[in-house]
Amino acid sequence: MKIAIIHEWLVNYAGSERVLEQIINVYPDADLFSLIDFLPNDQRGFIKNKNVKTSFIQNLPKAKNKYRNYLPIMPIAVEQFDLSGYDLIISSSHAVAKGVLTGPDQLHICMCYSPIRYAWDLQHQYLNESNLTKGFKSILARIILHYIRLWDYRTANGVDNFISISKFISRRIKKYYGRDSKVIYPPVDVSAFVLCEKKENFYLTVSRMVAYKKIDLIVEAFKKMPDKKLIVIGEGTEFDKINSKKTNNITIMGFQSFEVIKDFMQRAKAFVFAAEEDFGIAPLEAQACGTPVIAYGKGGALETIIGLENDKPTGIFFYQQNTDSIIEAINKFESLDKNILPIDCRNNAMRFSPERFQKELREYIFEQVNKFEQVV
C-alpha cells in the first residue's frame, strides 16, 4: 500500500510530534505532508529526515513564527494536498489535518488529539484570554470560528475511522462529530526515566507557562504554604506573571534541559498538575520516575493516574481549579503518602510505552484495512 501521513505543522518536538514519531516508526516508507515545516536540521531525526511536502502557507510572510495567524486559510491549504495516488491516509490532527480530500477507494484514518478546542467548547475561554470579547475584532473572530466549526464538522465525514488519544477525547469526538472512535493512548518514553525510590522534600511542576496550564494557581497555593518547597520548570507567555508571584519557598527555573527535568522528577516528593488536559504526558513521565502526582481530576488525568480508591494508587486528585483545593490535596497527600509506592507509579507508567502504542496502532490499522478491502 502507498501511505501518506498528514501532520498540521512541524515547528518543534512536542506532544503530537511524539505520536507522529511512532506512527512513522510503524510506517517508515510513508510520505509525510504538513502545512508548514520549519524544523531545524538537528531536530529532524524523529521524522527520519523525510522530505516534507508543505502547503502554500510555508511561503507566506512570517509563517515561521506567526503560522497560527493563518488559521482562517488553513482549511483551504490542507485541501490542496493531492493525495489521489495513496491507498491509506493517516491524519495526525488537532486542528485541520483531518480535512484532507480523499476518495471512496482510499482509507482515511484520523489520529485525533482533539476536535479544534478553540472552535468548540473552549471558544469563550479562547476569546477571553485573547482579549477578543468586544469590538470589531471580536465579531470577526467569532465569524471565523463559526466558519471553522462548520468546516470541521463537514470534514469529519471524510474520515473512515477515528482514533482518539483518551476516553475523554473519544467523548468529544462523539459529541461534535457524532462518530465513534478507537482509544489508543499516546506513547510515553518511559524508558528514558529511571525509578527513584528516595524522595526529597520538594514538590515539582513542569509545564509550558500558558494560561490553561494553571501554573499560577499552583504558585498561589504554595505562597499560602511557606513551609513547603515548590520547583517550577518551564517557559511561556505567562512566565513574567508567574515569576512575579514567587516567594522564598518557590523557585522558578524557566527553561531547562531534559536531563535537568529528569533529575528533578526523580527526586521530587510529588508532581503537581493543575491543567485539564486531553491526555497529559508530564504526569506519566513523573510516574515513570516513581513520583506520585497530585492532579486536577478531570480530562486525561483520570485515565493515567490511579486514585486512592484503588489498591495501588499513584496519585491524588483535586476537583476544583483553585488554590484551596490544591492545598487540601497536598495536605491529604502528606498524611497518606506512604500509601503511594514509587514502584506502583512506575508500573502504571509502563502501560503507556511506545512499544505498546506501535503494537496497538499496527493491529488496529491492519484490521481496518482488511475490512475496507472487503468492501472495496
C-alpha positions as CSV (number, residue, x, y, z in Angstrom):
1,M,0.0,0.0,0.0
2,K,1.1,3.5,-0.7
3,I,0.7,5.5,2.5
4,A,0.5,9.3,3.3
5,I,0.8,10.8,6.8
6,I,-0.6,14.3,7.3
7,H,0.5,16.5,10.2
8,E,-0.6,20.0,11.0
9,W,2.7,21.8,11.4
10,L,6.3,20.9,12.1
11,V,8.0,23.6,14.2
12,N,9.2,21.6,17.3
13,Y,9.1,18.3,19.1
14,A,6.0,18.4,21.3
15,G,3.2,16.1,22.3
16,S,1.6,15.4,18.9
17,E,5.1,15.1,17.3
18,R,5.9,12.3,19.8
19,V,2.9,10.4,18.4
20,L,3.9,11.3,14.8
21,E,7.3,9.8,15.5
22,Q,5.8,6.5,16.5
23,I,3.4,6.5,13.5
24,I,6.4,6.9,11.2
25,N,8.2,4.1,13.1
26,V,5.3,1.8,12.2
27,Y,5.2,3.1,8.6
28,P,8.7,4.2,7.8
29,D,8.1,4.3,4.0
30,A,5.1,6.6,4.2
31,D,5.2,10.1,2.6
32,L,4.9,13.0,5.0
33,F,2.7,16.1,4.4
34,S,2.5,19.2,6.7
35,L,1.1,22.7,6.3
36,I,4.5,24.1,7.2
37,D,7.9,22.6,8.0
38,F,10.4,24.8,9.9
39,L,12.1,22.0,11.9
40,P,15.8,22.8,12.4
41,N,18.2,20.3,10.7
42,D,19.3,19.0,14.1
43,Q,15.7,18.1,15.1
44,R,14.6,16.1,12.1
45,G,15.6,12.7,13.4
46,F,12.1,11.9,14.7
47,I,10.7,12.2,11.2
48,K,13.6,10.1,9.8
49,N,14.8,13.2,7.9
50,K,12.0,12.9,5.4
51,N,11.4,15.4,2.7
52,V,8.1,17.0,3.8
53,K,5.5,18.2,1.3
54,T,4.2,21.5,2.5
55,S,1.3,23.8,1.7
56,F,1.4,27.4,0.3
57,I,1.4,28.7,3.8
58,Q,5.1,27.7,4.0
59,N,5.9,30.7,1.8
60,L,3.7,33.3,3.3
61,P,5.1,36.2,5.3
62,K,6.2,35.4,8.9
63,A,4.8,31.9,8.6
64,K,7.7,30.5,10.6
65,N,6.7,32.3,13.9
66,K,3.1,33.5,13.2
67,Y,1.7,30.5,11.4
68,R,-1.3,30.3,13.8
69,N,-2.4,33.7,12.4
70,Y,-3.1,31.8,9.2
71,L,-5.8,29.6,10.8
72,P,-8.6,31.1,8.7
73,I,-7.0,29.8,5.5
74,M,-5.6,26.5,6.8
75,P,-8.7,24.6,5.7
76,I,-8.1,25.8,2.2
77,A,-4.4,24.9,2.4
78,V,-4.9,21.4,3.7
79,E,-7.4,20.7,0.9
80,Q,-4.8,21.5,-1.7
81,F,-2.7,18.4,-0.9
82,D,-3.0,15.9,-3.8
83,L,-3.4,12.5,-2.2
84,S,-5.0,10.8,-5.2
85,G,-2.1,8.4,-5.5
86,Y,-2.3,6.9,-2.0
87,D,-4.2,3.9,-0.7
88,L,-4.0,4.7,3.1
89,I,-4.1,8.2,4.5
90,I,-3.3,8.7,8.2
91,S,-4.0,12.2,9.5
92,S,-2.4,13.4,12.8
93,S,-4.9,16.1,13.7
94,H,-5.8,18.5,16.5
95,A,-6.9,21.3,14.1
96,V,-7.2,20.8,10.3
97,A,-5.1,17.8,9.2
98,K,-8.2,15.5,9.0
99,G,-9.7,17.8,6.4
100,V,-7.6,16.5,3.5
101,L,-9.6,15.4,0.5
102,T,-9.8,11.7,-0.1
103,G,-11.8,9.5,-2.5
104,P,-14.1,6.5,-1.9
105,D,-11.3,4.0,-2.8
106,Q,-8.9,5.5,-0.2
107,L,-8.9,4.6,3.5
108,H,-8.6,7.7,5.8
109,I,-7.8,7.0,9.4
110,C,-7.5,10.0,11.7
111,M,-5.3,10.0,14.9
112,C,-7.3,12.7,16.6
113,Y,-5.8,14.6,19.6
114,S,-8.9,16.7,19.9
115,P,-11.6,18.4,17.8
116,I,-10.4,22.0,17.4
117,R,-10.6,23.2,21.1
118,Y,-10.9,27.0,20.4
119,A,-13.7,26.5,17.9
120,W,-15.9,24.3,20.0
121,D,-16.4,24.2,23.8
122,L,-13.3,26.4,24.6
123,Q,-14.3,29.2,22.2
124,H,-15.3,31.6,25.0
125,Q,-12.2,30.9,27.1
126,Y,-10.1,31.5,23.9
127,L,-11.8,34.8,23.3
128,N,-11.4,35.9,26.9
129,E,-7.7,35.0,27.0
130,S,-7.1,36.7,23.7
131,N,-8.9,39.9,24.7
132,L,-11.4,39.4,21.9
133,T,-14.7,39.9,23.9
134,K,-15.7,43.2,22.4
135,G,-15.4,45.3,19.2
136,F,-14.9,44.6,15.6
137,K,-12.0,42.1,16.1
138,S,-14.3,40.1,18.4
139,I,-17.0,39.9,15.8
140,L,-14.5,38.9,13.1
141,A,-13.0,36.2,15.4
142,R,-16.5,34.8,16.1
143,I,-17.4,34.7,12.4
144,I,-14.1,32.9,11.6
145,L,-14.6,30.3,14.4
146,H,-18.2,29.7,13.3
147,Y,-16.9,29.0,9.8
148,I,-14.2,26.7,11.2
149,R,-16.8,24.8,13.2
150,L,-18.9,24.2,10.1
151,W,-15.9,23.1,8.1
152,D,-14.6,20.9,11.0
153,Y,-18.0,19.1,11.2
154,R,-18.3,18.6,7.5
155,T,-14.8,17.2,7.1
156,A,-15.4,14.6,9.8
157,N,-17.4,12.8,7.2
158,G,-14.3,12.3,5.1
159,V,-12.7,10.2,7.8
160,D,-13.3,6.5,7.7
161,N,-12.1,5.7,11.2
162,F,-11.2,7.9,14.2
163,I,-8.5,7.0,16.8
164,S,-8.8,9.1,20.0
165,I,-5.9,9.6,22.4
166,S,-8.2,9.1,25.5
167,K,-11.7,8.3,26.6
168,F,-12.1,12.0,27.3
169,I,-11.3,12.9,23.7
170,S,-13.5,10.0,22.5
171,R,-16.5,11.6,24.2
172,R,-15.6,14.9,22.5
173,I,-15.4,13.3,19.1
174,K,-18.8,11.6,19.7
175,K,-20.4,14.9,20.8
176,Y,-19.1,17.2,18.0
177,Y,-18.8,14.8,15.1
178,G,-21.3,12.1,16.1
179,R,-18.6,9.5,15.5
180,D,-17.3,6.6,17.5
181,S,-13.5,6.2,17.9
182,K,-10.9,3.7,19.0
183,V,-8.9,4.7,22.0
184,I,-5.2,4.2,21.6
185,Y,-3.2,6.1,24.3
186,P,-0.2,8.1,23.1
187,P,3.3,6.8,23.7
188,V,5.4,8.0,26.6
189,D,9.1,7.3,26.5
190,V,9.1,5.7,29.9
191,S,12.5,4.0,29.3
192,A,14.1,7.5,29.3
193,F,13.3,7.8,33.0
194,V,14.7,5.8,36.0
195,L,12.8,4.7,39.1
196,C,14.0,6.6,42.1
197,E,12.6,5.5,45.5
198,K,14.4,8.0,47.6
199,K,12.5,11.3,47.5
200,E,13.4,14.7,48.7
201,N,11.4,17.4,50.4
202,F,10.1,19.4,47.5
203,Y,7.2,19.5,45.0
204,L,7.6,19.9,41.3
205,T,5.7,21.2,38.3
206,V,6.9,21.2,34.7
207,S,4.9,22.9,32.0
208,R,4.7,25.5,29.3
209,M,3.6,28.6,31.0
210,V,0.4,29.4,29.2
211,A,-3.0,30.3,30.8
212,Y,-4.8,27.0,30.6
213,K,-1.9,25.1,32.4
214,K,-2.9,27.0,35.6
215,I,0.7,27.2,36.9
216,D,-0.3,30.5,38.6
217,L,-2.8,28.6,40.8
218,I,-0.1,26.2,41.9
219,V,2.2,29.1,42.7
220,E,-0.5,30.9,44.6
221,A,-1.2,27.7,46.6
222,F,2.4,27.3,47.7
223,K,2.5,31.0,48.6
224,K,0.0,30.1,51.3
225,M,2.1,27.1,52.4
226,P,5.5,28.7,53.2
227,D,6.8,25.6,54.9
228,K,6.5,23.6,51.6
229,K,9.0,24.0,48.8
230,L,8.0,24.2,45.1
231,I,10.2,24.0,42.0
232,V,8.7,25.3,38.7
233,I,10.3,24.5,35.4
234,G,9.1,25.9,32.1
235,E,8.7,29.0,29.9
236,G,6.0,30.7,28.0
237,T,3.8,33.7,27.7
238,E,2.8,33.6,31.4
239,F,6.4,33.4,32.7
240,D,6.7,37.0,33.8
241,K,3.3,37.0,35.5
242,I,4.1,33.7,37.4
243,N,7.7,34.7,38.2
244,S,6.4,37.9,39.9
245,K,4.4,35.8,42.4
246,K,7.3,33.7,43.7
247,T,8.3,33.7,47.4
248,N,11.2,32.3,49.3
249,N,9.8,28.8,49.2
250,I,9.2,28.9,45.4
251,T,11.9,28.5,42.8
252,I,11.1,29.5,39.2
253,M,13.7,27.9,36.9
254,G,12.5,28.7,33.4
255,F,13.5,26.5,30.5
256,Q,15.7,23.5,31.5
257,S,17.3,20.7,29.6
258,F,15.7,17.2,29.6
259,E,18.5,15.9,31.9
260,V,17.7,18.6,34.5
261,I,14.0,18.0,34.3
262,K,14.5,14.2,34.7
263,D,16.7,14.8,37.7
264,F,14.1,16.9,39.5
265,M,11.3,14.5,38.5
266,Q,13.2,11.6,40.1
267,R,13.9,13.4,43.4
268,A,10.6,15.2,43.8
269,K,8.2,14.3,46.6
270,A,5.3,14.7,44.2
271,F,4.4,16.3,40.9
272,V,1.7,18.9,40.9
273,F,-0.6,19.2,37.8
274,A,-3.5,21.6,37.6
275,A,-4.5,21.6,33.9
276,E,-7.4,19.9,32.2
277,E,-5.5,18.0,29.6
278,D,-6.7,15.8,26.8
279,F,-4.1,13.2,27.9
280,G,-1.1,14.7,29.7
281,I,2.4,13.3,29.2
282,A,4.3,15.1,32.1
283,P,2.3,13.3,34.9
284,L,3.2,9.9,33.3
285,E,6.9,10.9,33.0
286,A,6.8,11.7,36.7
287,Q,5.2,8.4,37.5
288,A,7.9,6.7,35.4
289,C,10.4,8.1,37.9
290,G,8.3,6.6,40.8
291,T,7.0,10.1,41.7
292,P,3.3,10.4,42.7
293,V,1.1,13.0,41.1
294,I,-1.3,15.5,42.6
295,A,-3.6,16.4,39.8
296,Y,-6.8,18.1,38.8
297,G,-9.4,15.4,38.5
298,K,-10.7,16.0,35.0
299,G,-9.7,15.1,31.5
300,G,-7.0,12.6,30.6
301,A,-5.5,12.6,34.1
302,L,-8.4,10.4,35.3
303,E,-7.1,7.7,32.8
304,T,-3.4,8.0,33.5
305,I,-3.3,8.4,37.3
306,I,-4.7,5.8,39.7
307,G,-6.5,7.4,42.6
308,L,-6.6,6.5,46.3
309,E,-9.8,4.4,45.9
310,N,-7.6,1.7,44.2
311,D,-5.3,-0.9,45.8
312,K,-2.2,0.5,44.2
313,P,-2.7,4.3,43.9
314,T,-0.2,6.6,42.0
315,G,-1.7,9.9,43.0
316,I,-4.3,12.2,44.5
317,F,-7.0,14.2,42.7
318,F,-8.5,17.6,43.5
319,Y,-11.7,18.6,41.7
320,Q,-11.8,22.4,41.6
321,Q,-9.2,24.6,39.9
322,N,-8.5,26.9,42.8
323,T,-5.8,27.3,45.4
324,D,-7.8,25.9,48.3
325,S,-8.4,22.6,46.5
326,I,-4.7,22.3,45.7
327,I,-3.8,23.0,49.3
328,E,-6.3,20.5,50.6
329,A,-4.9,17.8,48.2
330,I,-1.3,18.4,49.2
331,N,-2.2,18.2,52.9
332,K,-4.1,15.0,52.2
333,F,-1.1,13.6,50.3
334,E,1.3,14.4,53.2
335,S,-0.9,12.4,55.5
336,L,-1.2,9.4,53.2
337,D,1.9,9.5,51.0
338,K,3.1,6.2,52.5
339,N,0.2,4.5,50.7
340,I,1.6,5.5,47.3
341,L,4.6,3.4,46.4
342,P,7.2,4.5,43.8
343,I,7.2,1.0,42.2
344,D,3.4,1.3,41.7
345,C,3.8,4.7,40.0
346,R,6.5,3.2,37.7
347,N,4.4,0.1,36.8
348,N,1.4,2.3,35.9
349,A,3.5,4.5,33.6
350,M,4.9,1.4,31.8
351,R,1.3,0.8,30.4
352,F,1.9,3.7,28.1
353,S,5.2,2.7,26.4
354,P,6.0,3.4,22.7
355,E,6.1,-0.4,22.0
356,R,2.5,-0.8,23.3
357,F,1.4,2.2,21.1
358,Q,3.1,0.8,18.0
359,K,1.5,-2.7,18.5
360,E,-2.0,-1.3,19.1
361,L,-1.8,1.1,16.1
362,R,-0.4,-1.5,13.8
363,E,-3.1,-4.1,14.7
364,Y,-5.9,-1.6,14.5
365,I,-5.0,-0.2,11.1
366,F,-4.3,-3.8,9.8
367,E,-7.9,-4.7,10.9
368,Q,-9.4,-1.6,9.3
369,V,-7.5,-2.1,6.0
370,N,-8.8,-5.7,5.8
371,K,-12.4,-4.6,6.4
372,F,-12.0,-1.8,3.8
373,E,-10.6,-4.1,1.2
374,Q,-13.5,-6.4,1.6
375,V,-15.9,-3.6,0.9
376,V,-14.0,-2.0,-2.0
